[in-house]
Amino acid sequence: MPSVFETSSAAIPITFVTKSRWDQVAEQLPPLQRQFATACAFKAKAGAYLALPAPDGAVAQVLFGLEDEDARSRDLFRPGALPGLLPPGTYRFANAPHDVRLASLAFALGCYRFARYRKADRPDVRLVPPNGVDAAEIERIADAAMLARDLINTPSNDMGPEELAAAAKTLAAEFGASFACTIGEELEQHFPLIHAVGMASSRAPRLIDIGWGDPDHPKVTLVGKGVCFDTGGLDLKPSSGMLIMKKDMGGAANVLALARMVMDAKLKVRLRVLIPAVENAVAGNAFRPLDVFTSRKGITVEIGNTDAEGRLVLADALALADEEKPDLLIDLGTLTGAARVALGPDLPPFYTNDETLAADVARCAVKENDPLWRMPLWPPYDAWLDSKTATITNAPSGGFAGSITCALFLQRFVEHAGSWLHVDIYGWTPSAKPARPEGGECQAARAIYKVLSERYA
């Protein structure tokens, strides 16, 4: 992506104002600008925007409203609305918003446009990096977030398992990482659950495997759910439930975004990225309710519901990851409607039994404005996975605690990792907000990157 940052001595100032401070700021404006603001009935409400004219008609400065310091809720990404409002040019922050670094990131993220299929010009605006802000780090994070958005926003006819693998291969090549892909008979033999979910599609399932970094560094493995479209299988979704299922590879998109951040920052890790890439389709050879498959780990799984496919493909990938005993194993997936019912689209739950890791994730989620909320791996619910036919079922009856039972299912396939983190993301912004357009979204990756950068810089 073109750089959003530019050094310029002629940058137009952006003055952040709040309702409580507006009168004070207004008094300090030149008389003509103050009169113009009054004539425009500018009230400094959060999100309010006004370009003040210079005597020659050019933009002298911009006023932009933020929430008051003591507001019950403040959107730290509010400045991300500016790229869509500003005339072309280079700008600078004349005073400090609530969080200068997050405001700079929001400005960069607000420049995103998905333009693969229709013209959508990127805003022609630049920002002078504020003092103390690491512009390279901001662009690293923004570029990765835009990669995730692009992958998720691409419709499934152009983003199937093969195309997702191609995107992963391109990323690997950019950073000199290794790339491998398991497909066909080898996939069926060694990753039976991945094959079972994807075998009904004309687009062959596969397991993507990227490796990067010094083998002597701590092992960090990322696993992302890559269901490129989910019909629900024979437990068919209604049309409304299928409408945005192009986003069901959001876990894969986000681990690729996270991997991009890690590799670009040259963190001191031995990184591995595993993505089971499939399409959950309907055909005569589709896997069926009450079928039983033996997983890579040897655990037999009864299919309680073919629409609980994400945990199946992740299970085989987690088993492979766990075999080499990584220091940290992280999986991301768009897995359960139960997580959305509990916490909504903006607040993904995360699960871990590592108290230090949990505290770090929660702290960094707040620090990065990348919300996450810890939920429990509640041991008494583990019995709900019991099957009369196999070791476990992928979809316990009853419907209670769906996100928790999914996490408990995945936990069965993690035994040797030093620490394990599971995040049940949504990967989608249902309605546009500043710096977050409607559509595919980078969720959890920024918070996790912060954890990794603190540990392995």
Salt bridges, closest charged atoms under 4 A:
GLU67 OE2 - ARG78 NH2 2.57
GLU69 OE1 - ARG74 NH1 2.93
GLU69 OE2 - HIS98 ND1 3.19
ASP75 OD2 - ARG436 NH2 2.76
ASP121 OD2 - LYS119 NZ 3.95
GLU137 OE1 - ARG140 NH1 2.27
ASP158 OD2 - ARG116 NH2 3.90
GLU163 OE1 - ARG203 NH2 3.54
GLU174 OE1 - ARG260 NH2 2.49
GLU188 OE1 - HIS195 NE2 3.87
ASP209 OD2 - ARG272 NH2 2.69
ASP214 OD2 - HIS217 NE2 3.95
ASP230 OD2 - LYS237 NZ 3.59
ASP248 OD1 - LYS225 NZ 2.96
ASP264 OD2 - ARG140 NE 2.88
GLU279 OE2 - ARG203 NH1 3.75
ASP291 OD1 - ARG288 NE 3.44
ASP307 OD2 - LYS237 NZ 3.09
GLU309 OE2 - LYS225 NZ 3.37
GLU323 OE2 - ARG296 NE 2.82
GLU324 OE2 - ARG270 NH2 2.65
GLU324 OE2 - ARG272 NH1 3.43
ASP331 OD1 - HIS422 ND1 2.61
ASP346 OD1 - LYS433 NZ 3.64
GLU355 OE1 - ARG374 NH1 2.95
ASP360 OD1 - ARG363 NH2 3.22
ASP360 OD2 - ARG455 NH2 3.09
GLU368 OE2 - ARG101 NH2 2.89
ASP382 OD2 - ARG412 NH2 2.99
GLU415 OE1 - LYS297 NZ 3.02
GLU415 OE1 - HIS416 NE2 3.75
ASP424 OD1 - ARG340 NH1 3.62
GLU441 OE1 - ARG149 NE 3.08
GLU454 OE1 - ARG363 NH2 2.81
